[in-house]
Amino acid sequence: MPGMPGSTKAMAGFTVGSLVVVTAYTVTLGSSGWLWFTWVVLGLLTLGVLVTRN
């Protein structure tokens, strides 16, 4: 993602990493609505930061 500030890039990386963790949790232990809800909120926050920074 060229041109992104370091903090935005870190937030995007954290969001993708948390998606991997939530997916692994779901596969291993079963779905958790709160985990997915939290990830969606984090994803929307990240998207909002990306839109406002560009």
PDB file with SEQRES, HELIX, SHEET and CRYST1 records, atoms N, CA, C and O in Angstrom:
SEQRES   1 A   54  MET PRO GLY MET PRO GLY SER THR LYS ALA MET ALA GLY          
SEQRES   2 A   54  PHE THR VAL GLY SER LEU VAL VAL VAL THR ALA TYR THR          
SEQRES   3 A   54  VAL THR LEU GLY SER SER GLY TRP LEU TRP PHE THR TRP          
SEQRES   4 A   54  VAL VAL LEU GLY LEU LEU THR LEU GLY VAL LEU VAL THR          
SEQRES   5 A   54  ARG ASN                                                      
HELIX    1 AA1 GLY A    6  LEU A   29  1                                  24    
HELIX    2 AA2 GLY A   33  ARG A   53  1                                  21    
CRYST1    1.000    1.000    1.000  90.00  90.00  90.00 P 1           1          
ATOM      1  N   MET A   1       0.825  -1.166   0.000  1.00  0.00           N  
ATOM      2  CA  MET A   1       0.000   0.000   0.000  1.00  0.00           C  
ATOM      3  C   MET A   1       0.881   1.245   0.000  1.00  0.00           C  
ATOM      4  O   MET A   1       1.118   1.841   1.050  1.00  0.00           O  
ATOM      5  N   PRO A   2       1.353   1.627  -1.151  1.00  0.00           N  
ATOM      6  CA  PRO A   2       2.253   2.774  -1.206  1.00  0.00           C  
ATOM      7  C   PRO A   2       1.534   4.071  -0.843  1.00  0.00           C  
ATOM      8  O   PRO A   2       0.344   4.237  -1.109  1.00  0.00           O  
ATOM      9  N   GLY A   3       2.283   4.984  -0.232  1.00  0.00           N  
ATOM     10  CA  GLY A   3       1.744   6.284   0.105  1.00  0.00           C  
ATOM     11  C   GLY A   3       0.970   6.344   1.407  1.00  0.00           C  
ATOM     12  O   GLY A   3       0.483   7.411   1.782  1.00  0.00           O  
ATOM     13  N   MET A   4       0.847   5.227   2.104  1.00  0.00           N  
ATOM     14  CA  MET A   4       0.123   5.227   3.369  1.00  0.00           C  
ATOM     15  C   MET A   4       1.068   5.578   4.497  1.00  0.00           C  
ATOM     16  O   MET A   4       2.196   5.085   4.534  1.00  0.00           O  
ATOM     17  N   PRO A   5       0.625   6.433   5.431  1.00  0.00           N  
ATOM     18  CA  PRO A   5       1.451   6.703   6.612  1.00  0.00           C  
ATOM     19  C   PRO A   5       1.651   5.435   7.431  1.00  0.00           C  
ATOM     20  O   PRO A   5       0.862   4.496   7.329  1.00  0.00           O  
ATOM     21  N   GLY A   6       2.704   5.406   8.244  1.00  0.00           N  
ATOM     22  CA  GLY A   6       3.035   4.215   9.021  1.00  0.00           C  
ATOM     23  C   GLY A   6       1.923   3.766   9.943  1.00  0.00           C  
ATOM     24  O   GLY A   6       1.672   2.567  10.064  1.00  0.00           O  
ATOM     25  N   SER A   7       1.242   4.711  10.606  1.00  0.00           N  
ATOM     26  CA  SER A   7       0.192   4.327  11.548  1.00  0.00           C  
ATOM     27  C   SER A   7      -1.005   3.702  10.827  1.00  0.00           C  
ATOM     28  O   SER A   7      -1.623   2.769  11.340  1.00  0.00           O  
ATOM     29  N   THR A   8      -1.326   4.211   9.652  1.00  0.00           N  
ATOM     30  CA  THR A   8      -2.431   3.645   8.878  1.00  0.00           C  
ATOM     31  C   THR A   8      -2.072   2.255   8.383  1.00  0.00           C  
ATOM     32  O   THR A   8      -2.902   1.346   8.395  1.00  0.00           O  
ATOM     33  N   LYS A   9      -0.831   2.098   7.951  1.00  0.00           N  
ATOM     34  CA  LYS A   9      -0.369   0.788   7.483  1.00  0.00           C  
ATOM     35  C   LYS A   9      -0.390  -0.218   8.630  1.00  0.00           C  
ATOM     36  O   LYS A   9      -0.758  -1.377   8.438  1.00  0.00           O  
ATOM     37  N   ALA A  10       0.005   0.227   9.821  1.00  0.00           N  
ATOM     38  CA  ALA A  10      -0.014  -0.658  10.985  1.00  0.00           C  
ATOM     39  C   ALA A  10      -1.445  -1.052  11.343  1.00  0.00           C  
ATOM     40  O   ALA A  10      -1.706  -2.205  11.685  1.00  0.00           O  
ATOM     41  N   MET A  11      -2.364  -0.101  11.265  1.00  0.00           N  
ATOM     42  CA  MET A  11      -3.764  -0.400  11.575  1.00  0.00           C  
ATOM     43  C   MET A  11      -4.341  -1.391  10.570  1.00  0.00           C  
ATOM     44  O   MET A  11      -5.063  -2.312  10.949  1.00  0.00           O  
ATOM     45  N   ALA A  12      -4.026  -1.205   9.295  1.00  0.00           N  
ATOM     46  CA  ALA A  12      -4.497  -2.137   8.265  1.00  0.00           C  
ATOM     47  C   ALA A  12      -3.907  -3.525   8.502  1.00  0.00           C  
ATOM     48  O   ALA A  12      -4.607  -4.529   8.364  1.00  0.00           O  
ATOM     49  N   GLY A  13      -2.633  -3.585   8.856  1.00  0.00           N  
ATOM     50  CA  GLY A  13      -1.995  -4.866   9.148  1.00  0.00           C  
ATOM     51  C   GLY A  13      -2.618  -5.550  10.349  1.00  0.00           C  
ATOM     52  O   GLY A  13      -2.821  -6.764  10.341  1.00  0.00           O  
ATOM     53  N   PHE A  14      -2.925  -4.772  11.389  1.00  0.00           N  
ATOM     54  CA  PHE A  14      -3.573  -5.321  12.575  1.00  0.00           C  
ATOM     55  C   PHE A  14      -4.959  -5.856  12.239  1.00  0.00           C  
ATOM     56  O   PHE A  14      -5.364  -6.900  12.751  1.00  0.00           O  
ATOM     57  N   THR A  15      -5.684  -5.150  11.388  1.00  0.00           N  
ATOM     58  CA  THR A  15      -7.026  -5.582  11.000  1.00  0.00           C  
ATOM     59  C   THR A  15      -6.972  -6.907  10.244  1.00  0.00           C  
ATOM     60  O   THR A  15      -7.765  -7.812  10.505  1.00  0.00           O  
ATOM     61  N   VAL A  16      -6.039  -7.015   9.315  1.00  0.00           N  
ATOM     62  CA  VAL A  16      -5.891  -8.270   8.558  1.00  0.00           C  
ATOM     63  C   VAL A  16      -5.442  -9.399   9.489  1.00  0.00           C  
ATOM     64  O   VAL A  16      -5.949 -10.518   9.407  1.00  0.00           O  
ATOM     65  N   GLY A  17      -4.493  -9.099  10.372  1.00  0.00           N  
ATOM     66  CA  GLY A  17      -4.033 -10.109  11.325  1.00  0.00           C  
ATOM     67  C   GLY A  17      -5.146 -10.578  12.247  1.00  0.00           C  
ATOM     68  O   GLY A  17      -5.245 -11.766  12.554  1.00  0.00           O  
ATOM     69  N   SER A  18      -5.984  -9.645  12.690  1.00  0.00           N  
ATOM     70  CA  SER A  18      -7.080 -10.032  13.570  1.00  0.00           C  
ATOM     71  C   SER A  18      -8.119 -10.862  12.824  1.00  0.00           C  
ATOM     72  O   SER A  18      -8.769 -11.722  13.420  1.00  0.00           O  
ATOM     73  N   LEU A  19      -8.282 -10.613  11.524  1.00  0.00           N  
ATOM     74  CA  LEU A  19      -9.186 -11.457  10.728  1.00  0.00           C  
ATOM     75  C   LEU A  19      -8.680 -12.896  10.709  1.00  0.00           C  
ATOM     76  O   LEU A  19      -9.469 -13.834  10.827  1.00  0.00           O  
ATOM     77  N   VAL A  20      -7.388 -13.072  10.564  1.00  0.00           N  
ATOM     78  CA  VAL A  20      -6.801 -14.415  10.575  1.00  0.00           C  
ATOM     79  C   VAL A  20      -7.049 -15.091  11.926  1.00  0.00           C  
ATOM     80  O   VAL A  20      -7.415 -16.266  11.978  1.00  0.00           O  
ATOM     81  N   VAL A  21      -6.849 -14.348  13.012  1.00  0.00           N  
ATOM     82  CA  VAL A  21      -7.042 -14.908  14.358  1.00  0.00           C  
ATOM     83  C   VAL A  21      -8.509 -15.277  14.589  1.00  0.00           C  
ATOM     84  O   VAL A  21      -8.805 -16.358  15.099  1.00  0.00           O  
ATOM     85  N   VAL A  22      -9.420 -14.389  14.217  1.00  0.00           N  
ATOM     86  CA  VAL A  22     -10.852 -14.662  14.410  1.00  0.00           C  
ATOM     87  C   VAL A  22     -11.285 -15.864  13.574  1.00  0.00           C  
ATOM     88  O   VAL A  22     -12.070 -16.692  14.035  1.00  0.00           O  
ATOM     89  N   THR A  23     -10.776 -15.960  12.350  1.00  0.00           N  
ATOM     90  CA  THR A  23     -11.112 -17.102  11.501  1.00  0.00           C  
ATOM     91  C   THR A  23     -10.571 -18.395  12.097  1.00  0.00           C  
ATOM     92  O   THR A  23     -11.270 -19.408  12.118  1.00  0.00           O  
ATOM     93  N   ALA A  24      -9.332 -18.367  12.582  1.00  0.00           N  
ATOM     94  CA  ALA A  24      -8.743 -19.563  13.210  1.00  0.00           C  
ATOM     95  C   ALA A  24      -9.535 -19.962  14.451  1.00  0.00           C  
ATOM     96  O   ALA A  24      -9.773 -21.147  14.679  1.00  0.00           O  
ATOM     97  N   TYR A  25      -9.942 -18.982  15.250  1.00  0.00           N  
ATOM     98  CA  TYR A  25     -10.751 -19.259  16.435  1.00  0.00           C  
ATOM     99  C   TYR A  25     -12.065 -19.917  16.048  1.00  0.00           C  
ATOM    100  O   TYR A  25     -12.501 -20.880  16.679  1.00  0.00           O  
ATOM    101  N   THR A  26     -12.695 -19.383  14.999  1.00  0.00           N  
ATOM    102  CA  THR A  26     -13.981 -19.916  14.550  1.00  0.00           C  
ATOM    103  C   THR A  26     -13.835 -21.353  14.062  1.00  0.00           C  
ATOM    104  O   THR A  26     -14.677 -22.200  14.359  1.00  0.00           O  
ATOM    105  N   VAL A  27     -12.766 -21.629  13.315  1.00  0.00           N  
ATOM    106  CA  VAL A  27     -12.547 -22.987  12.804  1.00  0.00           C  
ATOM    107  C   VAL A  27     -12.261 -23.949  13.949  1.00  0.00           C  
ATOM    108  O   VAL A  27     -12.737 -25.085  13.944  1.00  0.00           O  
ATOM    109  N   THR A  28     -11.483 -23.496  14.932  1.00  0.00           N  
ATOM    110  CA  THR A  28     -11.058 -24.375  16.024  1.00  0.00           C  
ATOM    111  C   THR A  28     -12.138 -24.573  17.084  1.00  0.00           C  
ATOM    112  O   THR A  28     -12.440 -25.707  17.457  1.00  0.00           O  
ATOM    113  N   LEU A  29     -12.718 -23.483  17.567  1.00  0.00           N  
ATOM    114  CA  LEU A  29     -13.605 -23.566  18.725  1.00  0.00           C  
ATOM    115  C   LEU A  29     -15.063 -23.243  18.419  1.00  0.00           C  
ATOM    116  O   LEU A  29     -15.916 -23.367  19.299  1.00  0.00           O  
ATOM    117  N   GLY A  30     -15.358 -22.843  17.222  1.00  0.00           N  
ATOM    118  CA  GLY A  30     -16.729 -22.495  16.876  1.00  0.00           C  
ATOM    119  C   GLY A  30     -16.905 -20.988  16.814  1.00  0.00           C  
ATOM    120  O   GLY A  30     -16.080 -20.229  17.323  1.00  0.00           O  
ATOM    121  N   SER A  31     -17.970 -20.579  16.196  1.00  0.00           N  
ATOM    122  CA  SER A  31     -18.207 -19.167  15.949  1.00  0.00           C  
ATOM    123  C   SER A  31     -18.533 -18.405  17.223  1.00  0.00           C  
ATOM    124  O   SER A  31     -19.197 -18.919  18.123  1.00  0.00           O  
ATOM    125  N   SER A  32     -18.057 -17.178  17.281  1.00  0.00           N  
ATOM    126  CA  SER A  32     -18.384 -16.277  18.373  1.00  0.00           C  
ATOM    127  C   SER A  32     -18.882 -14.977  17.757  1.00  0.00           C  
ATOM    128  O   SER A  32     -18.128 -14.265  17.092  1.00  0.00           O  
ATOM    129  N   GLY A  33     -20.140 -14.677  17.980  1.00  0.00           N  
ATOM    130  CA  GLY A  33     -20.731 -13.479  17.410  1.00  0.00           C  
ATOM    131  C   GLY A  33     -20.023 -12.207  17.844  1.00  0.00           C  
ATOM    132  O   GLY A  33     -19.860 -11.283  17.047  1.00  0.00           O  
ATOM    133  N   TRP A  34     -19.597 -12.152  19.113  1.00  0.00           N  
ATOM    134  CA  TRP A  34     -18.903 -10.954  19.612  1.00  0.00           C  
ATOM    135  C   TRP A  34     -17.574 -10.746  18.924  1.00  0.00           C  
ATOM    136  O   TRP A  34     -17.198  -9.609  18.639  1.00  0.00           O  
ATOM    137  N   LEU A  35     -16.850 -11.824  18.650  1.00  0.00           N  
ATOM    138  CA  LEU A  35     -15.568 -11.676  17.945  1.00  0.00           C  
ATOM    139  C   LEU A  35     -15.780 -11.124  16.547  1.00  0.00           C  
ATOM    140  O   LEU A  35     -15.052 -10.231  16.112  1.00  0.00           O  
ATOM    141  N   TRP A  36     -16.767 -11.645  15.846  1.00  0.00           N  
ATOM    142  CA  TRP A  36     -17.029 -11.166  14.489  1.00  0.00           C  
ATOM    143  C   TRP A  36     -17.547  -9.733  14.503  1.00  0.00           C  
ATOM    144  O   TRP A  36     -17.172  -8.930  13.649  1.00  0.00           O  
ATOM    145  N   PHE A  37     -18.405  -9.408  15.465  1.00  0.00           N  
ATOM    146  CA  PHE A  37     -18.891  -8.045  15.588  1.00  0.00           C  
ATOM    147  C   PHE A  37     -17.730  -7.078  15.833  1.00  0.00           C  
ATOM    148  O   PHE A  37     -17.659  -6.015  15.218  1.00  0.00           O  
ATOM    149  N   THR A  38     -16.826  -7.455  16.735  1.00  0.00           N  
ATOM    150  CA  THR A  38     -15.667  -6.615  17.035  1.00  0.00           C  
ATOM    151  C   THR A  38     -14.793  -6.461  15.797  1.00  0.00           C  
ATOM    152  O   THR A  38     -14.295  -5.369  15.525  1.00  0.00           O  
ATOM    153  N   TRP A  39     -14.601  -7.540  15.042  1.00  0.00           N  
ATOM    154  CA  TRP A  39     -13.777  -7.436  13.843  1.00  0.00           C  
ATOM    155  C   TRP A  39     -14.429  -6.527  12.797  1.00  0.00           C  
ATOM    156  O   TRP A  39     -13.736  -5.755  12.134  1.00  0.00           O  
ATOM    157  N   VAL A  40     -15.738  -6.610  12.646  1.00  0.00           N  
ATOM    158  CA  VAL A  40     -16.435  -5.743  11.684  1.00  0.00           C  
ATOM    159  C   VAL A  40     -16.272  -4.279  12.085  1.00  0.00           C  
ATOM    160  O   VAL A  40     -16.030  -3.428  11.229  1.00  0.00           O  
ATOM    161  N   VAL A  41     -16.402  -3.978  13.380  1.00  0.00           N  
ATOM    162  CA  VAL A  41     -16.212  -2.606  13.858  1.00  0.00           C  
ATOM    163  C   VAL A  41     -14.776  -2.154  13.574  1.00  0.00           C  
ATOM    164  O   VAL A  41     -14.562  -1.038  13.102  1.00  0.00           O  
ATOM    165  N   LEU A  42     -13.804  -3.004  13.857  1.00  0.00           N  
ATOM    166  CA  LEU A  42     -12.403  -2.676  13.582  1.00  0.00           C  
ATOM    167  C   LEU A  42     -12.181  -2.457  12.090  1.00  0.00           C  
ATOM    168  O   LEU A  42     -11.471  -1.532  11.697  1.00  0.00           O  
ATOM    169  N   GLY A  43     -12.784  -3.299  11.260  1.00  0.00           N  
ATOM    170  CA  GLY A  43     -12.659  -3.139   9.816  1.00  0.00           C  
ATOM    171  C   GLY A  43     -13.261  -1.831   9.331  1.00  0.00           C  
ATOM    172  O   GLY A  43     -12.688  -1.163   8.470  1.00  0.00           O  
ATOM    173  N   LEU A  44     -14.414  -1.464   9.880  1.00  0.00           N  
ATOM    174  CA  LEU A  44     -15.035  -0.197   9.492  1.00  0.00           C  
ATOM    175  C   LEU A  44     -14.207   0.996   9.945  1.00  0.00           C  
ATOM    176  O   LEU A  44     -14.088   1.985   9.222  1.00  0.00           O  
ATOM    177  N   LEU A  45     -13.634   0.905  11.144  1.00  0.00           N  
ATOM    178  CA  LEU A  45     -12.742   1.980  11.607  1.00  0.00           C  
ATOM    179  C   LEU A  45     -11.523   2.124  10.699  1.00  0.00           C  
ATOM    180  O   LEU A  45     -11.128   3.234  10.343  1.00  0.00           O  
ATOM    181  N   THR A  46     -10.940   1.001  10.334  1.00  0.00           N  
ATOM    182  CA  THR A  46      -9.792   1.024   9.435  1.00  0.00           C  
ATOM    183  C   THR A  46     -10.168   1.620   8.086  1.00  0.00           C  
ATOM    184  O   THR A  46      -9.432   2.441   7.537  1.00  0.00           O  
ATOM    185  N   LEU A  47     -11.300   1.213   7.560  1.00  0.00           N  
ATOM    186  CA  LEU A  47     -11.761   1.766   6.288  1.00  0.00           C  
ATOM    187  C   LEU A  47     -11.990   3.269   6.399  1.00  0.00           C  
ATOM    188  O   LEU A  47     -11.645   4.021   5.488  1.00  0.00           O  
ATOM    189  N   GLY A  48     -12.571   3.706   7.514  1.00  0.00           N  
ATOM    190  CA  GLY A  48     -12.774   5.133   7.723  1.00  0.00           C  
ATOM    191  C   GLY A  48     -11.474   5.895   7.771  1.00  0.00           C  
ATOM    192  O   GLY A  48     -11.376   6.986   7.211  1.00  0.00           O  
ATOM    193  N   VAL A  49     -10.473   5.341   8.430  1.00  0.00           N  
ATOM    194  CA  VAL A  49      -9.151   5.997   8.492  1.00  0.00           C  
ATOM    195  C   VAL A  49      -8.536   6.057   7.097  1.00  0.00           C  
ATOM    196  O   VAL A  49      -7.970   7.079   6.711  1.00  0.00           O  
ATOM    197  N   LEU A  50      -8.643   4.970   6.344  1.00  0.00           N  
ATOM    198  CA  LEU A  50      -8.091   4.960   4.990  1.00  0.00           C  
ATOM    199  C   LEU A  50      -8.752   6.018   4.094  1.00  0.00           C  
ATOM    200  O   LEU A  50      -8.081   6.693   3.313  1.00  0.00           O  
ATOM    201  N   VAL A  51     -10.066   6.149   4.220  1.00  0.00           N  
ATOM    202  CA  VAL A  51     -10.790   7.110   3.383  1.00  0.00           C  
ATOM    203  C   VAL A  51     -10.451   8.544   3.778  1.00  0.00           C  
ATOM    204  O   VAL A  51     -10.261   9.397   2.911  1.00  0.00           O  
ATOM    205  N   THR A  52     -10.374   8.813   5.069  1.00  0.00           N  
ATOM    206  CA  THR A  52     -10.120  10.189   5.499  1.00  0.00           C  
ATOM    207  C   THR A  52      -8.672  10.611   5.316  1.00  0.00           C  
ATOM    208  O   THR A  52      -8.396  11.803   5.176  1.00  0.00           O  
ATOM    209  N   ARG A  53      -7.742   9.669   5.313  1.00  0.00           N  
ATOM    210  CA  ARG A  53      -6.330  10.008   5.144  1.00  0.00           C  
ATOM    211  C   ARG A  53      -5.970  10.257   3.683  1.00  0.00           C  
ATOM    212  O   ARG A  53      -4.988  10.941   3.398  1.00  0.00           O  
ATOM    213  N   ASN A  54      -6.755   9.709   2.756  1.00  0.00           N  
ATOM    214  CA  ASN A  54      -6.442   9.858   1.324  1.00  0.00           C  
ATOM    215  C   ASN A  54      -7.165  10.980   0.710  1.00  0.00           C  
ATOM    216  O   ASN A  54      -7.010  11.235  -0.484  1.00  0.00           O  
TER     217      ASN A  54                                                      
END                                                                             
